[in-house]
Amino acid sequence: MSLRPLVALLLCALTLPALAAEPAPAARAKAEQWLRDQYASTGVRVVAQAAALDPHLNLPPCAAPLSAGLQEGTRLGPRMSVVVRCPQADGWTLRVPVQLQVFRQVLVVNRPLQRGDGVHPDDVRSEERDVTRLGYGYVSEMGEVEGRTLSRALAAGSVLTPGALGGRSAVRAGDQVQLVSRLDGIEVRASGVALGGGDSGSRLRVRNGSSGKVVDAMVTAPGVVLALP
C-alpha cells in the first residue's frame, strides 16, 4: 500500500470517534465544561458533575459544535440547569442538571462579635468554602470591611456576609471626640479620646481629655458620644 492511502486511512480512523460520539454524554460533558469555564478564576476551584440523563433519550448525532448557557436570571447555586443546544438546522435542545461547587477563600469570624463592633484582621480568618451554598453572599477581602461595623451579632465560625456589615464607623478608636454629659437637665461638653469605634448607637469607652477618667459612652453622631450613667 502506498503512503497516501495509508495516511487517508489513519485520518479516517482518528475522526471516526468524534463523529460517532453519543449526543447525551457529549451534552453532559459540554454542560460540565461550560460551568467550569464560567466560574473558574485565579484562586477558585470549580467542581461540576452532570447528572445521569434518561437512558431512553434518543438524540440524533450533532455534526456542529454544541453550545451551552443558562436561562436569563439564573443565580449561582449548588444545582444548576445548563441548556445545551445542537445548533444545526435539525438540531435539538437539552437541559442538563449539574451539581456545582465553587470553592474560594472567604472571611470567617474567629470569635463572637457584637452589633456595632468593628472588624479587625485578628477577628477573622480566611477559609475555603463552597460559595454556591452561601445564599447571603460572602466577603473575601479585608478592604471590603475597613472602617465598617457590624449591623448584627455574629457567632464564631460564621461566614462574614455583606448583609452583616453596617455603614462606616461614626467614631474610630483614637479619634478626638466631643464627650457630652447630661445630669438633671444640664449638659456639659468636654473633649475626649475614643478607646473604641462604632456607628451611632454603639457603646464604647472614652477617656476624658481634662480629667483622664475613662467612662462608658454611646456614639450619637460622627465625632460625638454621650456619657452613660
Secondary structure, DSSP 4 states (H G I P E B T S, - for coil): --HHHHHHHHHHHHHHHHHT--HHHHHHHHHHHHHHHHH--TT-EEEEEEPPPPTT-------SPPEEE--TTPPP-SEEEEEEE--STT--EEEEEEEEEEEEEEEEESS-B-TT-B--GGGEEEEEEEGGG-TT-----GGGTTTEEESS-B-TTPBP-GGGEEEE-SB-TT-EEEEEEEETTEEEEEEEEESS-BSTT-EEEEEETTT--EEEEEEEETTEEEE--
